[in-house]
Amino acid sequence: MRYTVKPEKVCPTSLSFDLDGDVVTNVVYEGGCNGNLKAVSKLVDGMTVGRIEELLKGNTCGKNPTSCADQLAIAVRAKYEESRQQ
């Protein structure tokens, strides 16, 4: 299933991804550091929610308490948990 979320306290205005069970694919950020976010998207393609959390959760950007990578980890976990309750 395709999900789109609004990340908090980061530059991108939206974050979209596909979730098939606990596997994340087709991550797309709108806005932000284009090259870096394309790289993050490629690196996590096909990873599980747990692996993405393990690698990216808690990552910060400058003085911000979060980052684009952290927001991805938070979003995929939230949508995964929602999908399990349906």
Backbone as CSV, one residue per row, in Angstrom:
resi,resn,N_x,N_y,N_z,CA_x,CA_y,CA_z,C_x,C_y,C_z
1,MET,0.844,-1.165,0.000,0.000,0.000,0.000,0.900,1.241,0.000
2,ARG,0.473,2.282,-0.682,1.212,3.543,-0.768,0.754,4.481,0.345
3,TYR,1.727,5.088,1.023,1.446,6.046,2.091,2.159,7.356,1.812
4,THR,1.551,8.449,2.201,2.168,9.768,2.130,1.957,10.446,3.474
5,VAL,3.035,10.974,4.021,2.983,11.651,5.314,3.658,13.011,5.201
6,LYS,3.366,13.869,6.160,4.028,15.169,6.243,5.080,15.075,7.343
7,PRO,6.358,15.091,6.973,7.403,15.024,7.991,7.393,16.280,8.864
8,GLU,7.860,16.146,10.103,7.866,17.259,11.041,9.282,17.772,11.284
9,LYS,9.424,19.098,11.320,10.674,19.774,11.684,11.829,19.475,10.745
10,VAL,11.522,19.195,9.462,12.549,18.990,8.438,12.128,19.721,7.165
11,CYS,13.025,19.825,6.216,12.765,20.583,4.987,11.734,19.966,4.034
12,PRO,11.736,18.648,3.812,10.758,18.089,2.875,9.320,18.368,3.304
13,THR,8.459,18.596,2.313,7.050,18.872,2.593,6.215,17.598,2.631
14,SER,6.713,16.524,2.012,6.008,15.249,2.082,6.998,14.107,1.899
15,LEU,6.555,12.941,2.334,7.337,11.717,2.265,6.379,10.604,1.892
16,SER,6.675,9.899,0.811,5.816,8.809,0.347,6.623,7.521,0.264
17,PHE,5.938,6.408,0.473,6.590,5.104,0.379,5.538,4.027,0.233
18,ASP,5.963,2.879,-0.295,5.114,1.701,-0.375,5.485,0.780,0.776
19,LEU,4.486,0.119,1.329,4.687,-0.812,2.427,3.975,-2.111,2.072
20,ASP,4.738,-3.192,1.955,4.200,-4.510,1.666,4.600,-5.408,2.833
21,GLY,3.669,-5.635,3.749,4.025,-6.305,4.998,4.908,-5.349,5.780
22,ASP,6.148,-5.779,6.069,7.071,-4.868,6.754,8.216,-4.420,5.846
23,VAL,8.047,-4.584,4.530,9.081,-4.204,3.573,8.726,-2.864,2.925
24,VAL,9.697,-1.956,2.940,9.514,-0.592,2.443,10.193,-0.449,1.080
25,THR,9.470,0.123,0.121,10.021,0.390,-1.205,9.529,1.746,-1.707
26,ASN,10.135,2.202,-2.780,9.700,3.401,-3.511,9.566,4.639,-2.628
27,VAL,10.587,4.917,-1.823,10.582,6.097,-0.954,10.833,7.340,-1.798
28,VAL,9.974,8.341,-1.625,10.111,9.606,-2.352,9.876,10.761,-1.386
29,TYR,10.851,11.658,-1.306,10.723,12.888,-0.532,10.411,14.018,-1.491
30,GLU,9.567,14.952,-1.097,9.304,16.170,-1.854,9.953,17.313,-1.103
31,GLY,10.911,17.986,-1.747,11.651,19.065,-1.110,12.846,18.504,-0.362
32,GLY,13.588,19.384,0.285,14.758,18.953,1.034,15.993,18.854,0.163
33,CYS,17.008,18.204,0.657,18.301,18.048,-0.024,18.184,16.923,-1.052
34,ASN,17.863,17.285,-2.257,17.493,16.336,-3.302,18.469,15.168,-3.447
35,GLY,19.738,15.453,-3.590,20.713,14.380,-3.802,20.812,13.439,-2.621
36,ASN,20.881,13.989,-1.426,20.982,13.155,-0.228,19.737,12.307,-0.030
37,LEU,18.586,12.889,-0.270,17.347,12.141,-0.040,17.126,11.070,-1.100
38,LYS,17.579,11.317,-2.316,17.530,10.264,-3.338,18.422,9.105,-2.915
39,ALA,19.584,9.422,-2.328,20.498,8.374,-1.883,19.878,7.568,-0.743
40,VAL,19.292,8.240,0.236,18.631,7.540,1.338,17.551,6.620,0.779
41,SER,16.765,7.146,-0.155,15.678,6.358,-0.755,16.199,5.089,-1.410
42,LYS,17.297,5.196,-2.138,17.879,4.025,-2.795,18.433,3.033,-1.782
43,LEU,19.076,3.557,-0.752,19.706,2.672,0.235,18.699,1.864,1.042
44,VAL,17.547,2.440,1.331,16.563,1.720,2.159,15.597,0.881,1.338
45,ASP,15.619,0.997,0.025,14.663,0.271,-0.814,14.769,-1.229,-0.569
46,GLY,13.665,-1.831,-0.168,13.612,-3.269,0.091,13.933,-3.661,1.520
47,MET,14.261,-2.679,2.367,14.544,-2.979,3.776,13.251,-3.141,4.563
48,THR,13.367,-3.808,5.687,12.225,-3.943,6.584,12.109,-2.698,7.463
49,VAL,10.942,-2.532,8.023,10.697,-1.425,8.940,11.708,-1.476,10.091
50,GLY,11.926,-2.646,10.649,12.860,-2.793,11.763,14.278,-2.403,11.405
51,ARG,14.714,-2.789,10.225,16.084,-2.457,9.795,16.229,-0.948,9.573
52,ILE,15.227,-0.324,8.983,15.258,1.122,8.781,15.332,1.827,10.133
53,GLU,14.537,1.380,11.077,14.592,1.965,12.426,15.984,1.790,13.043
54,GLU,16.520,0.597,12.918,17.833,0.286,13.490,18.907,1.237,12.951
55,LEU,18.843,1.529,11.672,19.866,2.360,11.041,19.614,3.863,11.162
56,LEU,18.352,4.288,11.123,18.062,5.708,10.960,17.366,6.400,12.123
57,LYS,16.672,5.655,12.968,15.920,6.291,14.059,16.880,7.001,15.007
58,GLY,16.528,8.235,15.349,17.349,9.026,16.257,18.398,9.879,15.573
59,ASN,18.540,9.721,14.261,19.461,10.556,13.495,19.009,12.006,13.592
60,THR,19.928,12.929,13.828,19.568,14.342,13.908,20.225,15.120,12.780
61,CYS,19.749,16.337,12.566,20.286,17.207,11.520,20.607,18.552,12.162
62,GLY,21.891,18.868,12.272,22.280,20.116,12.908,21.759,20.166,14.332
63,LYS,21.102,21.268,14.669,20.549,21.438,16.017,19.144,20.862,16.148
64,ASN,18.578,20.381,15.040,17.231,19.804,15.079,17.235,18.483,15.850
65,PRO,16.150,18.190,16.545,16.068,16.927,17.279,15.721,15.739,16.383
66,THR,15.584,15.981,15.084,15.205,14.947,14.131,15.932,15.203,12.815
67,SER,15.676,14.379,11.818,16.246,14.534,10.482,15.301,13.886,9.481
68,CYS,15.601,14.040,8.220,14.784,13.389,7.187,14.823,11.875,7.336
69,ALA,15.988,11.340,7.685,16.128,9.894,7.885,15.329,9.435,9.107
70,ASP,15.412,10.196,10.187,14.656,9.886,11.399,13.161,9.932,11.120
71,GLN,12.721,10.925,10.366,11.307,11.041,10.029,10.838,9.853,9.198
72,LEU,11.700,9.335,8.335,11.361,8.133,7.570,11.168,6.947,8.521
73,ALA,12.095,6.770,9.450,11.982,5.655,10.408,10.698,5.756,11.221
74,ILE,10.370,6.956,11.654,9.148,7.173,12.432,7.910,6.882,11.583
75,ALA,7.911,7.367,10.344,6.746,7.207,9.470,6.501,5.754,9.093
76,VAL,7.555,5.029,8.731,7.330,3.639,8.314,6.847,2.788,9.486
77,ARG,7.347,3.065,10.691,6.872,2.323,11.865,5.402,2.628,12.129
78,ALA,5.032,3.909,12.075,3.646,4.301,12.349,2.685,3.661,11.350
79,LYS,3.017,3.715,10.072,2.126,3.154,9.052,2.100,1.630,9.110
80,TYR,3.222,1.021,9.459,3.252,-0.429,9.623,2.320,-0.846,10.756
81,GLU,2.391,-0.141,11.874,1.528,-0.467,13.017,0.055,-0.239,12.670
82,GLU,-0.237,0.838,11.942,-1.617,1.089,11.496,-2.108,-0.046,10.622
83,SER,-1.267,-0.506,9.698,-1.679,-1.557,8.761,-1.941,-2.872,9.476
84,ARG,-1.276,-3.127,10.570,-1.471,-4.360,11.330,-2.788,-4.349,12.100
85,GLN,-3.322,-3.161,12.374,-4.561,-3.046,13.141,-5.799,-3.102,12.251
86,GLN,-5.611,-3.063,10.959,-6.754,-3.062,10.035,-7.231,-4.456,9.733
